Amino acid sequence: MQFLVKNGDIEKQRTACLIIGVYEENKLYPAAKSLNANSRRYIQSLLKTGDLKVALGQTLLIHKPIELNCERLLLVSCGKDKSLSEADYRKLVTATASALKTTAAKDALCCLTELPVKERDIAWKAQQATQAMGNLQYSFDQLKSDKKKDIPSLKKLTYLTANQTEAKQAKQGVDEGIAINAGINEAKDLSNLPGNVCTPTYLAKRARALGKKYPAIKTSVLEEKAMEKLGMGALLSVSRGSRQPAKLIVMEYEGQGCPSAARGRKPGAADGSNKNKKKQKPVVLVGKGLTFDAGGISIKPSAGMDEMKYDMCGAASVFGALIAAAELKLPINIVGIVPSSENLPDGDANKPGDVVTSMAGHTIEILNTDAEGRLILCDALTYSKKFDPDVVVDVATLTGACIVALGHHTSAVLGNDNLLIQSLLDAGETSADRAWQLPMGDEYQEQLKSNFADLANIGGPGAGSITAACFLSRFTEDYRWAHLDIAGTAWKSGAAKGATGRPVPLLVQYLINKAKNAR
């Protein structure tokens, strides 16, 4: 789908579908007011019929509207005449996307970016609308023999702005929305693939393909022999129960010196601002890549086990964030690290009570083989030190306890640096991909004590998400680190079963903010 921005008089625009917002008591904002005045009050005459409900997000589609240069008119109810909240605006654009999906319109002209939203500019409004449109258009039918016939008709959406300054700002938001959609779609595609297709080897091939598509990304893959030489005993202990070899995937995005789309530069334009500067320390993103998790010897219940293909959503989000950064040409350096394995029961699999040695040299007593994500992550976190990172953020569907604590709406964030955590929380607020900080005091570390090793891989029934983060913190003492637990937000179950693409929006917004601050 193509997204465009233009400024001009609404009366002169021709389109297959014109989208305008209206308020209670038939109040109109500039574009709709101008259109109404030049069409003999046609808009207000429609509203007086009462067919458009006043509830926020209700829509009314008018075919062949008289007096207007459009084939369809889509009216969107904005509730009371006041500044909308962020949630209100997202509800509006989501309802608009749903309504457009039911039409045969091939193009549409959207005036919703003129609506006032508290503390948000037109760039943010264009970004959110673009993401909503992209989300409603996504479908996963790669493995079906009979592809879906209901492919959306809409091919082009244009945002109408009042002047050139607004158009430039909206274009920035559109570019960011397009890039985030590309990252979300990649994350969804990888996550929705079944475990017999999306194996660690498949992920490695996909990572190499990214390196070919985006010259700024350099991909390398460590095989099991290389990991063994490095002493990654924790990661390799998980893969022992699988016939699929483990992979440690490393994707290095060299963005320092790249022109940034967020800065309004044309792709490929020269940017000498970073010349002769010391190489920036990278942001390291570590994504848990369990392509299928049966729990190992501590096997999971069979009901719902098919959804354990989603245990690599953390890895998928790292892929998505790197794609978005490359699309935007963000002028920062990023390293994506994906430890990938399966966790299956086998004669050679980990057993409860086994003790393994991590790359950091810490011995770990495995009390539950279904707490394997932290085992592959801890070696990847140790490996991250070689890149001399500015910050490290790991992303993982790590604990069911996170769902108990926060449900399916909010991800958990913990870490050893409050500024980094606050930056992630702020990015989550901006992107509507929210996170919430959980505590991580030293008192929780006591739960990881072991009689037979340096630490245990679980901390008992209480505070499961916190003790999991405490476990990871033992391997992150040399740098600033944060942990995102996305167990409740990475996918949906039931009739709407499928990956959500979260937390790609949060991660990309964090990277965008960091790139702006770096300048």
Rosetta blueprint (number, residue, H / E / L):
1 M L
2 Q E
3 F E
4 L E
5 V E
6 K E
7 N E
8 G L
9 D L
10 I H
11 E H
12 K H
13 Q L
14 R L
15 T E
16 A L
17 C L
18 L E
19 I E
20 I E
21 G E
22 V E
23 Y L
24 E H
25 E H
26 N H
27 K L
28 L E
29 Y L
30 P H
31 A H
32 A H
33 K H
34 S H
35 L H
36 N H
37 A H
38 N L
39 S L
40 R L
41 R L
42 Y H
43 I H
44 Q H
45 S H
46 L H
47 L H
48 K L
49 T L
50 G L
51 D L
52 L L
53 K L
54 V L
55 A L
56 L L
57 G L
58 Q L
59 T E
60 L E
61 L E
62 I E
63 H E
64 K L
65 P L
66 I L
67 E L
68 L L
69 N L
70 C E
71 E L
72 R E
73 L E
74 L E
75 L E
76 V E
77 S E
78 C L
79 G L
80 K L
81 D L
82 K L
83 S L
84 L E
85 S L
86 E H
87 A H
88 D H
89 Y H
90 R H
91 K H
92 L H
93 V H
94 T H
95 A H
96 T H
97 A H
98 S H
99 A H
100 L H
101 K H
102 T L
103 T L
104 A L
105 A L
106 K L
107 D E
108 A E
109 L E
110 C E
111 C L
112 L H
113 T H
114 E H
115 L L
116 P L
117 V E
118 K L
119 E L
120 R E
121 D L
122 I H
123 A H
124 W H
125 K H
126 A H
127 Q H
128 Q H
129 A H
130 T H
131 Q H
132 A H
133 M H
134 G H
135 N H
136 L H
137 Q H
138 Y L
139 S L
140 F L
141 D L
142 Q L
143 L L
144 K L
145 S L
146 D L
147 K L
148 K L
149 K L
150 D L
151 I L
152 P L
153 S L
154 L L
155 K L
156 K E
157 L E
158 T E
159 Y E
160 L E
161 T E
162 A L
163 N L
164 Q H
165 T H
166 E H
167 A H
168 K H
169 Q H
170 A H
171 K H
172 Q H
173 G H
174 V H
175 D H
176 E H
177 G H
178 I H
179 A H
180 I H
181 N H
182 A H
183 G H
184 I H
185 N H
186 E H
187 A H
188 K H
189 D H
190 L H
191 S H
192 N H
193 L L
194 P L
195 G L
196 N L
197 V L
198 C L
199 T L
200 P H
201 T H
202 Y H
203 L H
204 A H
205 K H
206 R H
207 A H
208 R H
209 A H
210 L H
211 G H
212 K H
213 K H
214 Y L
215 P L
216 A L
217 I E
218 K E
219 T E
220 S E
221 V E
222 L E
223 E L
224 E H
225 K H
226 A H
227 M H
228 E H
229 K H
230 L H
231 G L
232 M L
233 G H
234 A H
235 L H
236 L H
237 S H
238 V H
239 S H
240 R L
241 G L
242 S L
243 R L
244 Q L
245 P L
246 A L
247 K E
248 L E
249 I E
250 V E
251 M E
252 E E
253 Y E
254 E E
255 G L
256 Q L
257 G L
258 C L
259 P L
260 S L
261 A H
262 A H
263 R H
264 G L
265 R L
266 K L
267 P L
268 G L
269 A L
270 A L
271 D L
272 G L
273 S L
274 N L
275 K L
276 N L
277 K L
278 K L
279 K L
280 Q L
281 K L
282 P L
283 V E
284 V E
285 L E
286 V E
287 G E
288 K L
289 G E
290 L E
291 T E
292 F E
293 D E
294 A L
295 G L
296 G L
297 I L
298 S L
299 I L
300 K L
301 P L
302 S L
303 A L
304 G L
305 M H
306 D H
307 E H
308 M H
309 K H
310 Y H
311 D H
312 M H
313 C H
314 G H
315 A H
316 A H
317 S H
318 V H
319 F H
320 G H
321 A H
322 L H
323 I H
324 A H
325 A H
326 A H
327 E H
328 L H
329 K L
330 L L
331 P L
332 I L
333 N E
334 I E
335 V E
336 G E
337 I E
338 V E
339 P E
340 S E
341 S E
342 E E
343 N E
344 L L
345 P L
346 D L
347 G L
348 D L
349 A L
350 N L
351 K L
352 P L
353 G L
354 D L
355 V E
356 V E
357 T E
358 S L
359 M L
360 A L
361 G L
362 H L
363 T E
364 I E
365 E E
366 I L
367 L L
368 N L
369 T L
370 D L
371 A L
372 E L
373 G H
374 R H
375 L H
376 I H
377 L H
378 C H
379 D H
380 A H
381 L H
382 T H
383 Y H
384 S H
385 K H
386 K H
387 F H
388 D L
389 P L
390 D L
391 V E
392 V E
393 V E
394 D E
395 V E
396 A E
397 T L
398 L L
399 T L
400 G H
401 A H
402 C H
403 I H
404 V H
405 A H
406 L H
407 G L
408 H L
409 H L
410 T L
411 S E
412 A E
413 V E
414 L E
415 G E
416 N L
417 D L
418 N H
419 L H
420 L H
421 I H
422 Q H
423 S H
424 L H
425 L H
426 D H
427 A H
428 G H
429 E H
430 T H
431 S H
432 A L
433 D L
434 R L
435 A E
436 W E
437 Q E
438 L L
439 P L
440 M L
441 G L
442 D H
443 E H
444 Y H
445 Q H
446 E H
447 Q H
448 L H
449 K L
450 S L
451 N L
452 F L
453 A L
454 D L
455 L E
456 A E
457 N L
458 I L
459 G L
460 G L
461 P L
462 G L
463 A L
464 G H
465 S H
466 I H
467 T H
468 A H
469 A H
470 C H
471 F H
472 L H
473 S H
474 R L
475 F L
476 T L
477 E L
478 D L
479 Y L
480 R E
481 W E
482 A E
483 H E
484 L E
485 D E
486 I L
487 A L
488 G L
489 T L
490 A L
491 W E
492 K E
493 S L
494 G H
495 A H
496 A H
497 K L
498 G E
499 A E
500 T L
501 G L
502 R L
503 P L
504 V H
505 P H
506 L H
507 L H
508 V H
509 Q H
510 Y H
511 L H
512 I H
513 N H
514 K H
515 A H
516 K H
517 N H
518 A H
519 R L
